[in-house]
Amino acid sequence: MPSTSPRRQPRRAAAAAFVGTTIEWYDYYIFATAAALVFGQLFFPSEDRLLSTLAAFGTFAVGFFARPLGGLVFGHIGDRIGRKKSLIVTLLMMGVVTVLIGVLPTYSQAGVWAPILLILLRVVQGIAVGGEWGGAVLMAGEHAPAGRRTFFASFAQWGSPAGLILSIIAFRSVTSLPEEDLLDWGWRLPFLASALLLVVGLAIRLGVDESPEFAEMKERQETAKAPAAEVLRTAWRPLLLCIGANTLGIAGVYFTNTFMLSYTTQVLELSRSLILDCLLFVALIQFLVQPLAALLAERMGSARFLLLIAALAMASPYPMFVLVKTGSAPLIVLGIALAAACMASFYAVIAGFVSGVFATRVRYTAISMAYQVCGAIAGGLTPMVGTLLAHRFTGEWWPLAVFYSLLAGLSLLCVAALARRREATAHVSPA
């Protein structure tokens, strides 16, 4: 029996996608922030700060490499059993693991077991996020009224800046503690707070009906027996293009937030509190930009909008680095916001665009594979590549800007290829 009236379900599904992904990304971003600020000292102590930072970012990357597995496992569940059941499990996994990270012993307390346990929990966290994104996008998009898939699917993407805002607020509050207290117990508080968010998320997500498109397909007994195999057999070309198309939305956020946090505090030697305050303002801008971008894309057409934004994103890192290097808070916010606004606009729209590429019977698996494989490569490695470039070209920012332009350029080329492919096959996206 439906949990609420059919007329209210699209809005409820969109709200559930937003709240659920906000919690998931909060959990993910507090790990990213901790990796940039404290995990090197706590779990990978070394006399060489670069090695400690790289080791911490390596742990961060491990979660990305686990995400394709989560996409396959929960994509199979979502395409065979149901979107809703898959999303309940991923939310539970993410919340419990995040709380466990908050009670882990550090290297000084448990020796080598501390980083081992951190890596294992990070793997489980990666698997959970790997299954979360595709299901949240589909639950919102497949409940959407006709012609509104792009906008409704963007609510799942909207959870990313919301989670980022909460994570920055959480860490900003504890970084004001004395250094000794921060490293002793203060860093744990943002992770433990996830328990409260988990309860809220479950309450909302349980109140949403199953995706109507999936329910209709299951009633007709048309679900795929082996969704991943079917995708690889019949849709491997668009799958590869969707992997490339997602690059800007995934790598961009970890460049402008995770890497820039490390770059500004370690290379430019700005204070943690200053850059966290700046990133909070940038995250608020991202939060405001994303729904507006989705509405504009509905008017312009998703493909045309994505191509325009990707082109602007290619140019954005050059003024960003010039402004950030000044050390002035307003100019830092303006600089990072230029790049982040382009990235956020692209990220808001790309989910609805790629979900329209694949058939309903394999859609959860296909978009999860595309997003999570891209995440493993582009998202997991971007902070590490940025750190190595900053170390190799000490005092020079242009190699970092070129690296970002290449990431945006790859997305531009793949979106263009997908748009041409859709026109050539006369396939009209529901978005």
Steps between C-alpha positions, in 0.01 A plus 500: 500500500650839408635696794353827378295634211645460148487878451730553799743222417719695251566769760548245777738295284699814413518598868608149600769501231627836624503410870643153441785617281566795733567251779705269278715787372537653845651169609722491194616862522590489868737216409643715219543797734660287769734350238611848398540635855573231763507140376862527383616581853261262676522186287811544281756688710824583319777754516419585136168687496457433127509124558247525783265709284534265203432200725187667637380587149582140401253382764251747358562354150440144623136585559468609138649176374237310702215702353472307169445182704219674687354616169499144367359338815230755575434566134413132467275520807338820374434363151387157621330553838430870533649848524361567847637185668845571361498855634398399853799265522751753364388767745532262796845387389626854457370626834628208709846503339538875550423467872753215528770722344425749776599246767810358329828493692783703343848380402640605838236287672485188282802512272463362150149370575368856506562577129394146404163542673461847349559360150254213554226736619576732210447210259155430648422871484597500132277201428205675666544821301549291187147371536341818631545747216330308218202404712445852633514647149252243370255521790474876443515489119264205451239660726523826304208641300534475123781716364643584846759224542797740484368721779378222730817291454699808599366468856726199551791715379391784728590283798869535411541872583260460795717221641808709432352795691421281801846340492676837487288634786576187702876524446507878530353464847766254614801666334453793739608263778861498619717280274546238772124466558426491126741211448395322819119500481369801305534339154271216613193717563399556133509123444293421810240762402415283201293276729237774541488568126455129430178484703356799310597358163345160564173653619463699178621231261265234640204722413563497123332251266697289257584662165186481281704417189671211677174378660331493158793318344510243780125441469555419131786268605748685279782547752848409378645173631860624483493881464878552499555237232223650289650848528847379402357300209257752354598847626875506560561795266257740672626364834855611418376840384298544819810418705686781326203736513485479881863610544445871560219448751701247702863608471406868512346487847800319648737744331322816615434368851723213615818586307463877540466448876836323505659740248403817681599379848825321408633674187366853553514456881159655562321418825257210519225717640538756219476251216217306666305825532568576132398151391180532702402809301591319177286202602206733565545640150503147358183421693320801352632451147402136448118522491520812284730317259257207477210733420704684237606169343134401463447815295819481293521124461732290716766429237535863388518618861765242597720589202487871583579445868786256427659761271475763774643253752810454283578871539409528869814373682727779372325790677438265794869448574587865442237609752569224755872583506423850633407351838208742530183326622257679264726434201550136601121456515458671162776296338384158618136597443570567129616143450252349746197670340587348161567160655180510708287600200641211300456257789136600551405409143723209406305244708173551313689510169677165542197326656314563173766310305409152633189281508305471827583129544875569535499871589602471867795275414607700194504847654658364820778334301562817301503730801697275733768394252551869426507565874766235556725653236427874491372557854736271688817610322435873455616612849809279471590624150446858615725444803777351284477783245515761776810329640665454159436857384555681829370855486338450156123476468461472123559119482211459746278724288587306183419174680155634593439622143578151368246347738230742381599449135453125528144550625429743218614253233302210648178701539534611137545138390197385701288779353604405146435134575152578631416702190638231269293224661192724531494421872324775695596527865217518756689795644 
